Amino acid sequence: MHRPRQGLRYVLSLLWIAHLGCLNDSAPTPGTAVKQEEAVVEGETLIVQLQPWPQVAKVQGSFAADELAVIAAKVAGRVVEVNCDLGDQVVTGQPLIKLDTADYELLAAQAEAQLTQVRAAVGLKEGDAVENLNPMNAPPVREGSAVLDEAKQAVKRLEKLFSQGAIVATDLEVAQAAATVADARYNSALNSVREKIALIGVQTAQRALAEDRLRDTTISAPFSGMIQNRTVAVGSYVNVGQPVVELVHISVLRYRAAVPERYVSSLKIGQRVELHLHGQENREVRVTRISPALDPASRSLLFEAAVPNEDGALRSGSFAQADIVLDEDSQTIAVPNRTVMRFAGVDKVWRIVDGKVAEAVVQIGREQDGLSEILAGLKTGDIVLADGRSGRTGRFQTKAVDSAVAAPAIDAAAEVVQTALETSTLLRPSGDASSTASLEVQTSAEAKRVPPSLEADSASRSTAQSALGR
């Protein structure tokens, strides 16, 4: 009963001796100087090349309302009604503040009465247009015209009688003087009518002004937007020009930022601007306006980009960072992020030169789409390790299986297994010959199979485990 266990111990001992033999083949003999071998580095490589890399300027700015109106009172008066407050959404023409209208209603009525008076003076009825009025048809002018005609006829009659010697010269002179007076009165009446027509225009304007003042007692929203501030309440007295409400239009915002002087020549209207918003998705807009002059204090140029904000998610005055794409077609040296390793604040890659792997300190710029821009430290054509985590100083070689080491280990393992099988056959009863033969065929196949990445010690161990498992 104990012989099978002894046989297994014997097989394990033989396998352990074979394993130690494989290890000792590469060990130095006592008294022999150990030569320090250079480390071998394996891994994927890549050739440094130029990558499409748009030129970008990073800026910081804030949002401003598209329109900001400080609404003031056009007429003086006491506030009787307030229809808005902070944050209210209003539409164009919506009443915001109402003033007392009593005084302005009286002024409008007075202007209407004065207009009616001057229209009646020239014979215009209600609804008649002053443009259709002919001054010659005005009653005072017609009267003066009749008197003048009569005086002229009298002069003609007296002249005929004077030529016949029927009257003295004095009578003729009196008639001529009367005609001159009649002509003067006619012209005076005509001028008076023309003056009254002009006065109708003045009174019409006065009435319109009074009506405008009456309408101005209601302060309405000039455009659709939101109330940013309200400075009056019911009962307050406001003067002409006093601010009462601040209204902003934020369905479209203006992103305002400035670029340094070195980018001024590259900044153009229509360039792409990518906004980085806190807590929201990035937005892409376009440059819409550029200041004509640099700020002399900061030596920077102000620009604006229109940002749609129909949902009201953005607020005027909020801060945002942005990237302005100054050149869509520029290129630069860039490598994958995993190629660059950072230690103690220093960025480096593993560069391969003449089969040697060594560190190369690089200067990193902008990162995007899994790539890092290399500002300094590499040039096109350089070969680097694709994964910086696998890098170290040493000799570079591609990954492969060393067949010179693997073959002897496999032969030794096969020999050990064959010996173990023979020993196991002697220890088994005669009735188990068929299973032994089957075991020999399977284990021989296992011993001769060579995985691509098999090393000498792992080959012996896996073959032995396969044999013992049977």
C-alpha positions, 0 to 999 in steps of 0.5 A: 500500500505504501509503494505507490506513495514512494513512487510518487515521491521518487517522481517528484524528487526527479522533477525537482532535480531536473528543475534545479539543473536547468537553473544551475546551467545559467549560474556562474561557477564558484570563483568565476567573476560575474559580469554585469549584464545590461538590462534588456528592455522590450516593448512597443515603439513609435516614431515621432511625427508631426500631428494636426494640432490647431494653434490655440490661445487660452483666455479667460473672460466673462459673460455680458448681457447682449443688451442692458437698459437703465430705464428712467422716467421721461416725466416727473410724477408720483408712482402709483403702480409697480408691475415688476420685480427682480428676476421677472421675465417681461416682454416688449411693451409690458407696463412696468411702472405707472405714474399719477396721470391727473396733471397730464390729462389736464394738459392734454385737454388744454392743448386740445381746446387751443387747437380747436380755437385756432381751427375755428378762426379760419373756418375749419370744422372738426375732421377737416384737414388743414392741408386742404384749406385755401387762405383765399377762401377764409372769411376775413380774406373774402371780406377784405377782397370784396372791400378792395374790389369796391374801392377799385370800382369807385376809383374808376368811376371817379376818374371818368367823371374827373376827366369830364370835369364833373368832380374836383380832384379832391373827390378822386384823391379820397377814392384813391386813398380808400382803395389803398386802405382796402388793399392793405386790409385785404393783405392784412386779412390774408396774412392773418389767415396764414398765421392762423394756419401756422398756429394750427400746426403749433397747437397740433404739436402741443396737443401731441406733446401733451398726449405723449407726456400723458402716455409717458406716465406709464413706463414700459419695457423697450425689449423682452428681457429680465428685470435686473434691478428696481429702484422705486416703489409705490408712493415714490416721487421720481424726477425726469431722467431718474432711473427706475428699472434695469432691464437685461436681454440674456437670450443671447450673451456676449462672451468677452475676453482679451488675447495677449498682444502676440496673438493680435495679428492672428485673431479674426472674426469668425474664428472658433471659440470653445468655451469651458463652462463649470458644471455644463458641457462645453460650447462652441461659438464664433468670434463676432466682434473685435475691439479696434484698439489694444488696452494700453494697461494690459497690452491685450485686445478685447473680443466678443463671441455671441453665445446663444442662451435661449434656455437661460442656463447661463447668467450675465457676469459668470466666468468662463475659460475658452480656447480660441482656434487661431490656426486650424491647419497648424501641426506640432509634435505630439505623442500619446499620453501614456508615452509620457511619464511624470516624476517629481514634476519632470516629464520624460519619455524613453527614447531609443538611440542606436539600440539603447534606451535612455530618458529624454526630458520633454516640455509638455504643452496642451493635451487633447484627444489622448495626445500630449503636445511636445514643445521641446525635447523631441524631434520628428523621426525620434523613436520612443517607447509607446508605453512609458511605464515599461521603460528603463535604461538598457538595451532594447529588443523586440519581444520573442521566445528564446528557443536556445533556452527553451529546447533543452528544458523541454528535452529534460522535462520529457526525459524526466516524465518518461522515467516517472512513467516507467517507475509508475508502471512497475509499481502498478498492478498488471491490470492497469497496463492500458491506463498506463499506455494511455497516460504515456501517450497524453503526457508525451504530447504535453511534453512536446508542445511548446507555448510561444512565450514558454521559459525553461523552468515553467516548461518543466513545471507544467509538464510535471504537473500534467503527468502528476495529475493523471 
